């Protein structure tokens, strides 16, 4: 029985939202489950998908908090 945890930042895909929508979560669950079926032949009914939304302040990469990293990347792209 596979258990897959998907972590995403707690922010919406548009400015007026602050989280992932129920429809987006359903699509993630469906897609991840389908990959496990296709690749490992794991039945859909035996696959669990857990979605964890992480506050943006608790997420970072490149040695920086996410917001700072994104600003840095945006500045580099505009140079």
KELOPA-589866 format. One record per residue (C-alpha): x negated, y, z; residue in three letters; residue number from 1. Coordinates in pm, 1 decimal. Layout:
N
<site c1="X" c2="Y" c3="Z" residuo="ALA" num="NUM"/>
...
# end
This chain:
79
<site c1="0.0" c2="0.0" c3="0.0" residuo="UNK" num="1"/>
<site c1="-179.5" c2="315.8" c3="-115.9" residuo="UNK" num="2"/>
<site c1="-146.7" c2="635.4" c3="82.8" residuo="UNK" num="3"/>
<site c1="-263.7" c2="946.7" c3="-98.8" residuo="UNK" num="4"/>
<site c1="-302.0" c2="1284.4" c3="69.0" residuo="UNK" num="5"/>
<site c1="-291.6" c2="1593.1" c3="-152.4" residuo="UNK" num="6"/>
<site c1="-402.0" c2="1919.6" c3="3.9" residuo="UNK" num="7"/>
<site c1="-302.8" c2="2248.2" c3="-154.7" residuo="UNK" num="8"/>
<site c1="-329.3" c2="2606.0" c3="-37.2" residuo="UNK" num="9"/>
<site c1="-10.3" c2="2742.6" c3="113.2" residuo="UNK" num="10"/>
<site c1="68.0" c2="2997.6" c3="-153.8" residuo="UNK" num="11"/>
<site c1="320.2" c2="3013.4" c3="-428.0" residuo="UNK" num="12"/>
<site c1="263.6" c2="3003.6" c3="-797.7" residuo="UNK" num="13"/>
<site c1="420.8" c2="3349.6" c3="-824.4" residuo="UNK" num="14"/>
<site c1="371.4" c2="3664.3" c3="-617.5" residuo="UNK" num="15"/>
<site c1="712.1" c2="3643.8" c3="-450.4" residuo="UNK" num="16"/>
<site c1="650.8" c2="3294.3" c3="-305.0" residuo="UNK" num="17"/>
<site c1="438.1" c2="3178.1" c3="-14.2" residuo="UNK" num="18"/>
<site c1="451.2" c2="2802.0" c3="-56.2" residuo="UNK" num="19"/>
<site c1="474.6" c2="2520.6" c3="-306.5" residuo="UNK" num="20"/>
<site c1="834.5" c2="2463.7" c3="-414.9" residuo="UNK" num="21"/>
<site c1="1027.1" c2="2142.8" c3="-354.6" residuo="UNK" num="22"/>
<site c1="1032.7" c2="2087.0" c3="-731.8" residuo="UNK" num="23"/>
<site c1="654.4" c2="2123.7" c3="-754.7" residuo="UNK" num="24"/>
<site c1="606.5" c2="1882.6" c3="-464.9" residuo="UNK" num="25"/>
<site c1="836.9" c2="1630.4" c3="-632.3" residuo="UNK" num="26"/>
<site c1="632.3" c2="1659.7" c3="-952.6" residuo="UNK" num="27"/>
<site c1="306.9" c2="1604.8" c3="-760.1" residuo="UNK" num="28"/>
<site c1="450.8" c2="1296.0" c3="-588.6" residuo="UNK" num="29"/>
<site c1="578.6" c2="1155.8" c3="-917.5" residuo="UNK" num="30"/>
<site c1="252.5" c2="1223.3" c3="-1101.9" residuo="UNK" num="31"/>
<site c1="22.3" c2="1081.1" c3="-834.3" residuo="UNK" num="32"/>
<site c1="239.8" c2="772.6" c3="-797.2" residuo="UNK" num="33"/>
<site c1="239.8" c2="721.7" c3="-1174.3" residuo="UNK" num="34"/>
<site c1="-142.2" c2="743.5" c3="-1188.2" residuo="UNK" num="35"/>
<site c1="-171.3" c2="471.0" c3="-924.6" residuo="UNK" num="36"/>
<site c1="72.9" c2="256.7" c3="-1119.4" residuo="UNK" num="37"/>
<site c1="-113.4" c2="312.2" c3="-1447.6" residuo="UNK" num="38"/>
<site c1="-466.8" c2="272.8" c3="-1311.7" residuo="UNK" num="39"/>
<site c1="-432.6" c2="24.6" c3="-1025.3" residuo="UNK" num="40"/>
<site c1="-98.4" c2="-137.8" c3="-1108.2" residuo="UNK" num="41"/>
<site c1="39.5" c2="-27.9" c3="-770.3" residuo="UNK" num="42"/>
<site c1="421.0" c2="-30.7" c3="-770.1" residuo="UNK" num="43"/>
<site c1="587.2" c2="307.3" c3="-723.4" residuo="UNK" num="44"/>
<site c1="783.2" c2="182.7" c3="-423.5" residuo="UNK" num="45"/>
<site c1="462.4" c2="88.7" c3="-238.0" residuo="UNK" num="46"/>
<site c1="283.9" c2="421.6" c3="-287.3" residuo="UNK" num="47"/>
<site c1="304.5" c2="697.8" c3="-28.2" residuo="UNK" num="48"/>
<site c1="206.8" c2="1053.5" c3="-116.0" residuo="UNK" num="49"/>
<site c1="153.6" c2="1310.5" c3="158.7" residuo="UNK" num="50"/>
<site c1="132.1" c2="1678.0" c3="64.7" residuo="UNK" num="51"/>
<site c1="-41.4" c2="1905.3" c3="311.5" residuo="UNK" num="52"/>
<site c1="-15.4" c2="2279.8" c3="262.4" residuo="UNK" num="53"/>
<site c1="-315.8" c2="2455.8" c3="413.0" residuo="UNK" num="54"/>
<site c1="-304.3" c2="2824.7" c3="505.8" residuo="UNK" num="55"/>
<site c1="-525.2" c2="3024.9" c3="272.2" residuo="UNK" num="56"/>
<site c1="-729.0" c2="3147.3" c3="571.3" residuo="UNK" num="57"/>
<site c1="-821.0" c2="2783.3" c3="645.7" residuo="UNK" num="58"/>
<site c1="-953.8" c2="2707.3" c3="298.4" residuo="UNK" num="59"/>
<site c1="-1280.2" c2="2801.8" c3="135.6" residuo="UNK" num="60"/>
<site c1="-1547.3" c2="2695.7" c3="-105.8" residuo="UNK" num="61"/>
<site c1="-1876.0" c2="2821.9" c3="-238.5" residuo="UNK" num="62"/>
<site c1="-1963.3" c2="2920.2" c3="118.7" residuo="UNK" num="63"/>
<site c1="-1683.0" c2="3176.3" c3="133.2" residuo="UNK" num="64"/>
<site c1="-1320.9" c2="3198.2" c3="245.1" residuo="UNK" num="65"/>
<site c1="-1091.1" c2="3147.5" c3="-53.1" residuo="UNK" num="66"/>
<site c1="-981.4" c2="3510.4" c3="-88.7" residuo="UNK" num="67"/>
<site c1="-1342.2" c2="3633.9" c3="-91.1" residuo="UNK" num="68"/>
<site c1="-1448.9" c2="3362.3" c3="-334.8" residuo="UNK" num="69"/>
<site c1="-1166.7" c2="3452.3" c3="-573.4" residuo="UNK" num="70"/>
<site c1="-1257.5" c2="3822.5" c3="-555.2" residuo="UNK" num="71"/>
<site c1="-1619.9" c2="3737.4" c3="-628.8" residuo="UNK" num="72"/>
<site c1="-1521.8" c2="3522.8" c3="-927.9" residuo="UNK" num="73"/>
<site c1="-1284.2" c2="3789.1" c3="-1058.1" residuo="UNK" num="74"/>
<site c1="-1560.2" c2="4050.3" c3="-1031.6" residuo="UNK" num="75"/>
<site c1="-1802.9" c2="3826.2" c3="-1219.6" residuo="UNK" num="76"/>
<site c1="-1545.6" c2="3761.1" c3="-1492.6" residuo="UNK" num="77"/>
<site c1="-1482.6" c2="4133.5" c3="-1535.4" residuo="UNK" num="78"/>
<site c1="-1853.0" c2="4216.2" c3="-1562.6" residuo="UNK" num="79"/>
# end
